[in-house]
Amino acid sequence: MKTWITQYIAAQHAALDSISQPALENLTLALQTVWREDRQVFAIGNGGSASNASHFATDLGKGASDTLGKRFRVLSLTDNVSWITALGNDYSYDEIYSRQLENYARPGDLVIAISVSGNSPNLVKAVEWANQHGLETAALVGAKRGRLAEISKHVLITEDTHYGRVEDVQMHLLHMLCYAFMELPELSK
């Protein structure tokens, strides 16, 4: 057990260390632009990544916004079960996010897709829709990268394929995006 724990922790550190700091900085600055221009941020994911999207929307919408004074307009599209199931039932599960974007999104808004595989059809479809309609796009993906890494403007890759480790690093990154606005006064200008 002790060896497994030691190895797991070491692998977690390596996964976190694999993140590109310039890519994280670029996404932070894109988020700053969205905030300055009073644009909307949409977070999407499936399973644990859906929970991460919801957690991110809470932290950005409350914590970061409380610090800044001017509020982030942020919405996790993972949170309305009635709408998600209606869209999945009446159209297709692949359209649960793109159909919501049709209602909410405007050019210049930002979609953040969170996925370990990078190939979730509903996330890919949403990012494709966003690209076609003038939105900014970002993907947080694992080492497989997938289609999301090919089509998103901003990409943060965690160089690991272990779902637990990648999801943990992705939440770490989402927290960093929020705490940058809470702890760096220069971002509120």
N, C-alpha and C positions, 0 to 999 in steps of 0.2 A: 504494500500500500504506500509506504513512504517513498519508494522509488517512483511509483506512478504519479504521486502528488508532485514530487520534484520535477519530473519530466513534463507534466501538464503545465505547471507554472512557467517553466522555461519556454515551452512552446507558445504560451500566451504572451510572454514578453517578446518573443521573436515576431509573433503576428502583429503586435502593436508597433514594434520597431520597423516593420515593413512599410508603414504608411509614408507616402510622399508628403513631406512638409510643404513643398511649393503647391501641390494640388490642394491641400487643406487650406492654405492661405488664399488661393484663388477662389475656392468655394466660399470662404468667409467673406471675401470682398464682394462676391456676387450677391451674397445674402445682404450685405450692407447696402448695395445698390437697390435691391428690392425694397428694403426698409426705407431708404431715403425717398424713393419714388412712390411710396405707399402702395406697392404691389402686393399680391397675395402669394403666400408660400403654401404648397400642397405637399404632404408627406404620404407615401404609399408603400405598402409591403404586404407580405403574406406570413401567417404563422407568427413566429417570434419577431420577425421583421415588421409585422403589423403592430405588434406591441411596442416596438422601438419607435415606429412612426407616431403612434399615439403619445408616447412619453415625450418625444421631441417636441410635438406640437404644444404640449403642456408647458414644458420648460421654456420654449421660445416665446410662447404667448403670454406667460405669466412672469417667470423669473427674469428673462432678458428684457421684456417690455417694462417691468416695474423699474428696472435700473435706468432704462433709456428715457422714460417719460412718454415718448411717442411709442405707440403700441405696434408690435408686429401683427400683421394680418396673416394668420397661419391656421391651417385646417388639416387634420388628419382625415383622409378619405376612407380610413379603415373603421371608423367608429359608428356609422349608422347602419346597424344590422338590417333593419327593415329595407332600407334603400339597396344595400348590397344584395340581399336575397331576392328582391324584386327584379333587379337588373340581371342577376345571374339566372333567375328562373325564366324571365320573359325574353331575354336576349341570349347572353352567354356569360359564363363566369369570366371569360377573357375580356369582357367589356365593362366589368364592374367599376373600373377607375376611369377609363376613357369617357364613359357615358356621364359620370359625375363631372368630369372636366368640361364637358359640353355645356353644362349648366353654370359652372362657376368661373371658369378660367378666361383670362383676357391676355392679349399679347403683353409680354414683359413680365408676366408672373413666373414663378419658379416651381417646378416639380422636382421633388427629391424622391427617387426610387431606391428602396433598400432591399437588397436581395443577396443571398450567399451565392447562388448559382449564376445570377445575371441573366437567366433565361425564362423567368416566369412569364407566360404569355400575356397575362393581364397587365403586368408592369411594362413589358415591351410595347404592347399596344397603346398604353397611356403615354409613354414617352414618344412614340412615333406620332401620335395625335398632337402632343405638345409641340414637337418640332415643326409639324406642318402648320401650326397656328401661331407661331411667333413667340412661344414661351421659352424661357431658359430651362435647361434640363441638367440634372445631376444624378449620378448613380453611385451608390455605395455597394461594392460587390466583393466577392471572394476571389481566390486565385484563378478560378475557371473563367472569370471575367464575363463571358457570355455576350449575348447580343446587346445588353444594356451598355456595356463598356464601349461597344462600337458606335452607338447612336447618341450617347449623352455628351453634352458639351463639357461637363465637369465630371471627372471620374476619380473616386477614391477606392483603391484596390487594397484589400487585406490579403497578403500573400500566404493564404492558408485555405484548406478546403474543409476543415472541421467546422461543422455548423455552429456548435457552441462557442468556439473561440472566435469565429468571424462575427457572429452576432454580438458577442461581448465587445469586440473592438469597434464594431459599428456604433454601438451605444456610447462607447467612449468618445468616438468622433462627434456624434450628435451632441453630447454634453459639451465638448470643446467648442462647437459652433455656438452654442448658447452662452457658455461662460466667457467666450471672447468678448461678447457684448456687455457682459456684467463686469468684467475685470479690466478691459482696455478702454479707457475713456476716449481715446482718439477715434474709435469706431462710431461714437455717437455724434460725430460732427458732419 
